[in-house]
Amino acid sequence: MCGILITHGASQSFHHGLLASLRRRGPDALGFWVGEGLHMAHTRLSIIGLEEASNQPIENEQHVLALNGEIYNFAVLKRRLQAEGVHFRTSSDTEVLLHAWTRWGAAVLPQLTGFWAFAIFDKTSQRLTLVRDQLGIKPLYYWRDGGRVCAASMLRTILEAAPVARDLDYQALSEYVRYQFTFGDRTFFQSIKKVLPGHMVEIDLRTGELEDHIYEDILNPVGELRPYSPELVEEIRALITRCCEESTVSDTSFTTLCSGGLDSSLITAITRPEVAYHCNYSDPDCNETFFARQVVADRPTRLLVVNAREEFDLIERLRELVEDFDELTIGSVILPLEDLLSQVKRRYKVVLTGTGGDELFAGYTRYQLALGECYQDSYRALYERMRVLRGVSQRFEMAHCKGNPALYRFYHGGAEAEFHRQFDLCRNQERGDLHAMLTFDRRFFLTGLLNIDDKLCGRHSIESRPSFLHQDLVRAVLRIEPGALLRDHELKYFLRRAAASHLPAAVLRRTDKMGFTTPVGTFVNQSAHFIREHIAASPFRDLYDFHRVHYTAENKFSREVFGLLILDLWLQRYAHPQTRAATA
């Protein structure tokens, strides 16, 4: 977990103050590099290579590099480079990446395992290249106006370091209020883009020309898929074990988040940290502590249970979170995660998470619902609403709808059209509807979850590592027939069998998936009067349809008012009120 800031052609001076928003991401060291009109800065959270010489940016004769992330297999690459005569002065993975890029260029990227967002400058060609890992685990944003360029790990940093026009992108906002994520490279600002997962953006600093390349679409494997077999289960079980163990590479200690669900429990059981962290609420519908305790029973790991806060000022709490949660995505999980990470940071810099397990191994009930099946009472009402819709695409879209877009005057149906367009692009006629849904969630929904992990962990100076999103495991799982993942009406059928030798039956046979369930509706109702006053006084109030807004939640899990409130707080923090006039 680190922070990157790069500017070129900026009119304002480059100074330490521009890194204020990145210091939590990288509290251990600051580094600067200046040359050819380019300014590169890096805030470091020291994980691998703790010596001062490993601070960044780091350079050799040809390139300058600033990296946010970790290269798990750096030791293997280092040995190859040493055999070719490369000498190293540090023990860091960053120096390995630097020399690997100089030797092999972008061809090295599919050989890496781990996660990364980095910027590398070629001193000879005057080209700046921005690169992001294949799953989008680490963010990287950029703004370009002719020869002026600014790139950073946070939106907030670009807003503070560059003369960015803050015109809102109402297509992106429409997508967010319906689905709580956005498609493509959009952000809420028209002029700021994201480097897409598996892409590299090359900018010629002499001409200002920009090229966007895909170096690997890891989610679109080619070739025949493998059917279910006991031998394949054994193969994937061994691969999961290896990839989880490799995700622990660090010169500091690590911990895990153990929710009591299948994914984080399996990672905890395999890696056996000294301490695993768990968070709960007093509400029994939001409490999985029994299952988390089962995971560590008779094991060397100690479970540290964090009781999430239940009495607080929702407006002030979200206002504080928005300072670091500068790209809004999927939901109210930020509340218990904030409480959990505030305890983790007291002892650890590295935390392993189960993020990505549901997308890889078919863990969401919406897949069954979209296919016309319902096996859980809690989803019966949604199932009945879906039954009148024709086609998997329409039912899948309903399952993804997280709020009432009619609350927002800027909303337009382009968000729904884009959803269906992207879903169609995920289709492969030979692989069926489940494959299309899994591909869609891996490509779009997962990026929202990873954004939460990154921004909240960055806020607490912690590096989050989604152990299942190891490139070797992702490539292997994507070669399995989708019907082997969800089989005999059982979600995560394949993973349950692969995990059988690691987890107790109480966890393996669970069907009541929670996953950091938050009684957000209860919190909204506790603050309803104050939320009403806040929205009524907002400089962005004309973006909302007050005739449709009800300031109380229908039930303890209702998120509509929460979504409205956090969006308004985001607008008040980052947008200029005059930008609201451009509504669609």
Backbone hydrogen bonds, N-H to C=O, Kabsch-Sander energy under -0.5 kcal/mol:
donor,donor_aa,acceptor,acceptor_aa,energy
3,G,43,T,-2.5
5,L,41,A,-2.1
6,I,151,A,-2.6
7,T,39,H,-2.3
8,H,149,V,-2.3
9,G,37,G,-1.1
15,H,13,S,-0.6
18,L,15,H,-1.5
19,L,16,H,-2.2
20,A,17,G,-1.5
22,L,19,L,-1.4
23,R,19,L,-0.8
23,R,20,A,-0.9
26,G,22,L,-1.5
28,D,44,R,-2.2
29,A,44,R,-1.0
31,G,42,H,-1.9
33,W,40,M,-2.5
35,G,38,L,-2.2
38,L,35,G,-2.4
39,H,7,T,-2.8
40,M,33,W,-2.9
41,A,5,L,-2.7
42,H,31,G,-2.1
43,T,3,G,-2.3
44,R,26,G,-0.5
44,R,29,A,-2.8
45,L,1,M,-0.5
46,S,44,R,-0.6
54,S,51,E,-1.6
55,N,52,E,-2.0
58,I,65,L,-2.3
60,N,63,H,-2.2
64,V,121,F,-1.6
65,L,58,I,-3.0
66,A,119,A,-2.3
68,N,117,A,-2.2
70,E,115,F,-1.8
72,Y,70,E,-0.8
72,Y,113,T,-1.9
73,N,113,T,-0.8
74,F,71,I,-1.3
77,L,73,N,-1.7
78,K,74,F,-2.6
79,R,75,A,-1.8
80,R,76,V,-1.6
81,L,77,L,-2.4
82,Q,78,K,-2.6
83,A,79,R,-1.9
84,E,80,R,-0.8
84,E,81,L,-0.6
85,G,82,Q,-1.6
86,V,81,L,-2.4
96,V,92,S,-0.8
97,L,93,D,-2.2
98,L,94,T,-2.4
99,H,95,E,-2.2
100,A,96,V,-2.4
101,W,97,L,-2.5
102,T,98,L,-1.9
103,R,99,H,-2.2
104,W,100,A,-3.2
105,G,100,A,-0.5
105,G,101,W,-2.0
107,A,104,W,-1.2
108,V,105,G,-1.9
109,L,106,A,-1.5
111,Q,108,V,-1.5
112,L,108,V,-0.7
112,L,109,L,-1.4
115,F,70,E,-2.3
117,A,68,N,-1.8
118,F,131,V,-2.3
119,A,66,A,-2.3
120,I,129,T,-2.4
121,F,64,V,-2.6
122,D,127,R,-2.6
123,K,62,Q,-2.6
123,K,121,F,-0.7
126,Q,122,D,-1.6
127,R,122,D,-0.7
128,L,203,I,-2.7
129,T,120,I,-2.7
129,T,127,R,-0.5
130,L,201,V,-2.7
131,V,118,F,-2.9
132,R,199,H,-1.8
133,D,116,W,-2.5
136,G,133,D,-0.9
141,Y,152,A,-2.8
142,Y,193,K,-2.5
143,W,150,C,-2.8
144,R,191,S,-0.6
145,D,148,R,-2.7
148,R,145,D,-2.0
149,V,8,H,-2.3
150,C,143,W,-2.4
151,A,6,I,-2.3
152,A,141,Y,-2.1
153,S,4,I,-1.6
158,I,154,M,-1.3
159,L,155,L,-2.2
160,E,156,R,-1.6
161,A,157,T,-1.6
162,A,158,I,-2.0
164,V,162,A,-2.2
169,D,188,F,-2.6
170,Y,168,L,-0.9
173,L,169,D,-2.2
174,S,170,Y,-1.9
175,E,171,Q,-2.3
176,Y,172,A,-2.4
177,V,173,L,-2.5
178,R,174,S,-1.2
179,Y,175,E,-2.8
180,Q,175,E,-0.6
180,Q,176,Y,-2.6
181,F,175,E,-0.6
186,R,183,F,-1.1
187,T,189,F,-0.6
190,Q,167,D,-2.5
192,I,189,F,-0.9
193,K,142,Y,-2.6
194,K,185,D,-1.7
195,V,140,L,-2.8
196,L,194,K,-0.5
198,G,132,R,-0.7
198,G,133,D,-1.5
199,H,196,L,-1.8
200,M,213,H,-2.5
201,V,130,L,-2.7
202,E,200,M,-0.6
202,E,211,E,-3.2
203,I,128,L,-2.9
204,D,209,E,-2.7
205,L,126,Q,-2.3
205,L,203,I,-0.9
208,G,204,D,-3.3
211,E,202,E,-2.7
213,H,200,M,-2.8
213,H,211,E,-0.5
215,Y,198,G,-2.4
215,Y,213,H,-0.6
216,E,198,G,-1.4
218,I,216,E,-1.1
220,N,217,D,-1.8
226,R,479,R,-3.5
233,V,229,S,-2.0
234,E,230,P,-2.0
235,E,231,E,-2.1
236,I,232,L,-2.6
237,R,233,V,-2.5
238,A,234,E,-2.2
239,L,235,E,-1.9
240,I,236,I,-2.9
241,T,237,R,-2.1
242,R,238,A,-2.3
243,C,239,L,-2.8
244,C,240,I,-2.6
245,E,241,T,-2.1
246,E,242,R,-2.4
247,S,243,C,-1.5
248,T,245,E,-1.4
249,V,246,E,-1.6
251,D,47,I,-2.5
255,T,350,V,-1.9
256,T,275,V,-0.7
257,L,352,L,-2.1
258,C,256,T,-0.6
258,C,277,Y,-3.2
259,S,257,L,-0.7
265,S,261,G,-1.4
266,L,262,L,-2.1
267,I,263,D,-2.1
268,T,264,S,-2.2
269,A,265,S,-2.5
270,I,266,L,-2.1
271,T,267,I,-2.5
272,R,268,T,-2.0
276,A,302,R,-2.6
277,Y,256,T,-2.9
278,H,304,L,-2.4
280,N,306,V,-2.0
281,Y,286,C,-1.4
286,C,283,D,-2.2
287,N,284,P,-1.0
291,F,288,E,-0.6
292,A,288,E,-1.9
293,R,289,T,-2.5
294,Q,290,F,-1.4
295,V,291,F,-1.5
296,V,292,A,-1.2
297,A,293,R,-0.9
299,R,296,V,-1.9
302,R,274,E,-2.3
304,L,276,A,-3.1
304,L,302,R,-0.6
305,V,303,L,-0.7
306,V,278,H,-3.6
307,N,305,V,-0.5
308,A,280,N,-2.7
308,A,306,V,-0.7
312,F,310,E,-0.5
314,L,312,F,-0.9
317,R,313,D,-2.3
318,L,314,L,-2.4
319,R,315,I,-2.3
320,E,316,E,-1.8
321,L,317,R,-1.9
322,V,318,L,-2.4
323,E,319,R,-0.5
323,E,320,E,-0.9
324,D,321,L,-1.6
325,F,321,L,-2.6
326,D,324,D,-1.6
328,L,326,D,-0.5
330,I,180,Q,-0.7
334,I,331,G,-1.3
335,L,332,S,-1.9
337,L,333,V,-2.1
338,E,334,I,-1.8
339,D,335,L,-1.6
340,L,336,P,-2.4
341,L,337,L,-2.9
342,S,338,E,-1.7
343,Q,339,D,-0.6
343,Q,340,L,-1.1
344,V,340,L,-2.0
345,K,341,L,-2.4
346,R,343,Q,-1.1
347,R,344,V,-2.1
348,Y,344,V,-2.3
349,K,253,S,-0.7
350,V,253,S,-0.7
351,V,463,E,-2.7
352,L,255,T,-2.6
353,T,465,R,-2.4
357,G,354,G,-2.1
360,L,356,G,-2.4
361,F,357,G,-2.5
362,A,358,D,-0.7
363,G,358,D,-2.3
367,Y,364,Y,-1.5
368,Q,364,Y,-0.5
368,Q,365,T,-0.6
369,L,365,T,-2.2
370,A,366,R,-2.6
371,L,367,Y,-1.3
372,G,369,L,-1.7
373,E,368,Q,-2.9
379,Y,376,Q,-1.6
380,R,377,D,-1.8
383,Y,379,Y,-2.4
384,E,380,R,-2.2
385,R,381,A,-1.6
386,M,382,L,-2.0
387,R,383,Y,-1.7
388,V,385,R,-0.6
389,L,386,M,-2.2
391,G,389,L,-0.6
395,R,391,G,-1.7
396,F,392,V,-3.0
397,E,393,S,-2.1
398,M,394,Q,-1.9
399,A,395,R,-2.0
400,H,396,F,-1.1
401,C,397,E,-0.8
401,C,398,M,-0.8
402,K,178,R,-3.1
403,G,178,R,-0.6
407,L,404,N,-1.8
408,Y,405,P,-1.9
409,R,407,L,-0.5
409,R,543,L,-2.6
410,F,543,L,-0.7
411,Y,408,Y,-1.2
415,A,412,H,-1.5
417,A,413,G,-2.1
418,E,414,G,-2.3
419,F,415,A,-2.1
420,H,416,E,-2.3
421,R,417,A,-2.1
422,Q,418,E,-2.7
423,F,419,F,-2.5
424,D,420,H,-2.3
425,L,421,R,-1.7
426,C,422,Q,-1.0
426,C,423,F,-0.6
427,R,424,D,-1.1
431,R,428,N,-2.3
432,G,428,N,-1.1
435,H,431,R,-0.6
436,A,432,G,-1.4
437,M,433,D,-2.3
438,L,434,L,-2.6
439,T,435,H,-2.5
440,F,436,A,-2.3
441,D,437,M,-2.5
442,R,438,L,-2.5
443,R,439,T,-1.9
444,F,440,F,-2.5
445,F,440,F,-0.7
446,L,441,D,-2.9
448,G,444,F,-1.1
448,G,445,F,-0.7
449,L,445,F,-1.4
450,L,446,L,-2.6
451,N,447,T,-1.8
452,I,448,G,-1.6
453,D,449,L,-2.2
454,D,450,L,-2.7
455,K,451,N,-2.8
456,L,452,I,-2.5
457,C,453,D,-2.2
458,G,454,D,-2.6
459,R,455,K,-1.6
460,H,456,L,-0.9
460,H,457,C,-0.7
461,S,458,G,-1.3
462,I,457,C,-2.5
463,E,349,K,-4.0
464,S,462,I,-0.6
465,R,351,V,-2.6
467,S,353,T,-1.2
467,S,465,R,-1.2
469,L,466,P,-1.9
470,H,467,S,-0.7
474,V,470,H,-2.6
475,R,471,Q,-2.5
476,A,472,D,-1.6
477,V,473,L,-2.8
478,L,474,V,-2.3
479,R,476,A,-1.1
480,I,477,V,-2.0
481,E,226,R,-2.8
484,A,481,E,-2.2
485,L,481,E,-0.6
485,L,482,P,-1.4
486,L,482,P,-1.5
487,R,485,L,-0.6
487,R,490,E,-1.3
490,E,487,R,-1.8
491,L,489,H,-0.6
492,K,362,A,-1.7
493,Y,485,L,-1.8
493,Y,490,E,-1.0
494,F,485,L,-0.8
496,R,492,K,-2.5
497,R,493,Y,-1.4
498,A,494,F,-2.1
499,A,495,L,-2.2
500,A,497,R,-0.7
502,H,499,A,-2.2
503,L,499,A,-1.7
507,V,504,P,-1.1
508,L,504,P,-2.3
509,R,505,A,-2.5
510,R,507,V,-1.2
513,K,511,T,-1.4
520,V,518,T,-2.5
521,G,556,K,-2.3
522,T,519,P,-0.7
522,T,556,K,-0.8
523,F,519,P,-1.5
524,V,520,V,-2.3
525,N,521,G,-2.4
526,Q,522,T,-1.8
527,S,523,F,-1.0
527,S,524,V,-0.8
528,A,525,N,-0.8
531,I,527,S,-2.4
532,R,528,A,-2.3
533,E,529,H,-1.8
534,H,530,F,-2.4
535,I,531,I,-2.7
536,A,532,R,-2.2
537,A,533,E,-1.4
538,S,535,I,-1.1
541,R,538,S,-1.7
543,L,540,F,-2.2
544,Y,541,R,-1.6
545,D,407,L,-2.5
546,F,544,Y,-1.0
548,R,545,D,-1.8
549,V,545,D,-0.7
558,S,555,N,-1.6
563,G,559,R,-2.7
564,L,560,E,-2.1
565,L,561,V,-2.7
566,I,562,F,-2.6
567,L,563,G,-1.8
568,D,564,L,-2.2
569,L,565,L,-2.3
570,W,566,I,-2.0
571,L,567,L,-2.7
572,Q,568,D,-2.6
573,R,569,L,-1.5
574,Y,570,W,-2.7
575,A,571,L,-2.0
579,T,576,H,-2.4
580,R,577,P,-1.6
581,A,578,Q,-1.1
582,A,579,T,-1.3
583,T,580,R,-0.7
